[in-house]
Amino acid sequence: MRSQVADNFGNFNMQNATDLGLAGINSDKAFGALLKYNGKLNEKTDAYIQCALSYMTSMGQRQVHNQHEMPDLI
């Protein structure tokens, strides 16, 4: 089962169809994505969303931040 990003929202640059380019990121910045899934979810099992932010620090170190969420199914 796969979902796909149907649209992106925010102030960013897209150099290709999958990557968002941000000049700087901190707790005051925001961007969003609309996820599309056409399959049927089983209400007896949990569904999770995972995303990752890959970035470079001001010192030139590459880092990755992972976020996991279990949204309420409607």
DODRENMI-343164 format. One record per residue: x, y, z of N, C-alpha, C, O in turn. Coordinates in steps of 0.2 Angstrom, whole numbers, padded with zeros to 4 digits, always signed. Layout:
<nodes>
XYZXYZXYZXYZ;...
</nodes>
This chain:
<nodes>
+0004-0006+0000+0000+0000+0000+0004+0006+0000+0009+0007+0004;+0003+0011-0004+0007+0017-0005+0002+0023-0005-0003+0023-0008;+0004+0028-0002+0001+0035-0003+0006+0039-0007+0011+0037-0008;+0003+0045-0009+0007+0049-0013+0005+0056-0011+0000+0058-0008;+0010+0061-0012+0009+0068-0010+0005+0071-0016+0008+0071-0022;-0001+0073-0015-0005+0076-0020-0003+0084-0022-0003+0086-0027;-0001+0087-0016+0001+0094-0017+0005+0096-0011+0005+0093-0006;+0009+0102-0012+0013+0105-0007+0011+0112-0006+0009+0115-0010;+0011+0114+0001+0010+0121+0002+0015+0124+0006+0018+0121+0011;+0017+0131+0005+0022+0134+0009+0026+0138+0004+0025+0139-0002;+0031+0141+0007+0036+0146+0004+0042+0142+0003+0047+0141+0008;+0043+0139-0003+0049+0134-0004+0050+0134-0012+0046+0136-0016;+0056+0131-0014+0058+0130-0021+0058+0123-0022+0060+0119-0018;+0055+0121-0028+0055+0114-0030+0059+0113-0036+0058+0115-0041;+0065+0110-0035+0070+0108-0040+0068+0102-0044+0070+0101-0050;+0064+0098-0041+0061+0092-0045+0055+0090-0042+0052+0094-0038;+0052+0085-0044+0045+0083-0042+0044+0080-0034+0039+0080-0032;+0050+0079-0031+0050+0076-0024+0053+0080-0019+0051+0079-0013;+0057+0085-0020+0061+0088-0015+0059+0095-0015+0058+0099-0020;+0058+0097-0008+0057+0104-0007+0063+0108-0005+0067+0105+0000;+0065+0113-0008+0071+0117-0006+0069+0123-0002+0065+0127-0003;+0072+0123+0004+0071+0128+0009+0077+0132+0011+0083+0129+0012;+0077+0139+0011+0083+0143+0012+0085+0142+0020+0091+0142+0021;+0081+0142+0024+0082+0141+0031+0076+0138+0035+0070+0139+0033;+0077+0134+0040+0072+0131+0043+0073+0132+0051+0078+0131+0053;+0067+0134+0054+0067+0134+0062+0060+0133+0064+0056+0131+0060;+0059+0134+0070+0052+0133+0073+0047+0138+0071+0041+0137+0072;+0049+0143+0068+0044+0148+0065+0042+0147+0058+0038+0150+0055;+0045+0142+0055+0044+0140+0048+0039+0135+0047+0038+0130+0052;+0035+0134+0042+0030+0129+0041+0029+0128+0034+0030+0132+0029;+0028+0121+0032+0026+0119+0025+0021+0113+0026+0022+0110+0031;+0017+0112+0021+0013+0106+0022+0012+0102+0016+0015+0104+0010;+0009+0096+0016+0008+0092+0011+0001+0089+0011-0001+0087+0017;-0002+0088+0005-0009+0084+0005-0007+0077+0003-0004+0076-0003;-0009+0072+0007-0007+0065+0006-0014+0062+0002-0019+0064+0005;-0012+0058-0003-0018+0055-0006-0017+0047-0006-0012+0045-0007;-0022+0044-0004-0022+0037-0003-0029+0034-0006-0034+0036-0003;-0029+0030-0011-0035+0028-0014-0037+0021-0011-0043+0018-0013;-0033+0018-0007-0035+0011-0005-0040+0011+0001-0042+0017+0003;-0041+0005+0003-0046+0005+0009-0042+0003+0015-0038-0002+0015;-0043+0007+0021-0039+0006+0027-0043+0001+0031-0049+0001+0032;-0040-0004+0035-0043-0008+0039-0044-0004+0046-0039-0002+0049;-0050-0004+0048-0051+0000+0055-0049-0004+0061-0049-0001+0066;-0047-0010+0060-0045-0014+0066-0037-0014+0067-0035-0016+0072;-0034-0011+0062-0026-0010+0063-0025-0002+0063-0028+0002+0060;-0019-0001+0066-0017+0006+0066-0013+0008+0059-0011+0004+0055;-0014+0015+0058-0011+0017+0052-0006+0023+0054-0008+0027+0058;+0000+0023+0051+0005+0028+0053+0007+0032+0047+0007+0030+0041;+0009+0038+0049+0012+0042+0044+0020+0044+0046+0021+0046+0052;+0024+0043+0041+0031+0044+0043+0034+0049+0038+0033+0048+0032;+0038+0054+0040+0041+0059+0035+0048+0060+0038+0049+0059+0044;+0053+0062+0034+0059+0064+0036+0061+0071+0033+0060+0072+0027;+0065+0074+0037+0068+0081+0035+0076+0080+0035+0079+0079+0040;+0079+0080+0029+0086+0080+0028+0088+0087+0027+0086+0091+0023;+0093+0089+0031+0096+0096+0031+0103+0096+0033+0106+0091+0035;+0106+0102+0031+0113+0103+0033+0113+0109+0038+0110+0114+0037;+0117+0108+0043+0118+0113+0049+0122+0119+0046+0126+0118+0041;+0123+0124+0050+0127+0130+0048+0134+0128+0048+0138+0131+0045;+0136+0122+0052+0143+0120+0052+0144+0115+0046+0150+0112+0046;+0139+0114+0042+0141+0109+0036+0139+0102+0038+0141+0098+0033;+0136+0100+0043+0135+0093+0045+0128+0091+0042+0123+0095+0043;+0127+0085+0039+0121+0083+0036+0117+0079+0042+0120+0076+0046;+0111+0081+0043+0107+0078+0048+0100+0076+0045+0098+0079+0040;+0097+0071+0048+0090+0069+0046+0086+0069+0053+0088+0066+0058;+0080+0072+0052+0075+0072+0058+0069+0068+0055+0066+0070+0050;+0067+0063+0059+0061+0058+0057+0056+0060+0062+0056+0062+0068;+0050+0060+0059+0043+0061+0063+0039+0056+0061+0037+0054+0055;+0036+0053+0066+0031+0047+0066+0024+0050+0069+0024+0053+0074;+0019+0049+0066+0012+0050+0068+0007+0045+0067+0008+0041+0062;+0003+0044+0072-0003+0039+0071-0009+0044+0071-0012+0045+0077;-0012+0046+0065-0018+0050+0065-0024+0046+0067-0024+0040+0066;-0029+0050+0069-0036+0047+0070-0039+0045+0063-0039+0050+0059;-0041+0039+0062-0045+0038+0056-0052+0040+0056-0055+0038+0061;-0054+0043+0051-0061+0045+0051-0066+0040+0047-0072+0041+0046;
</nodes>
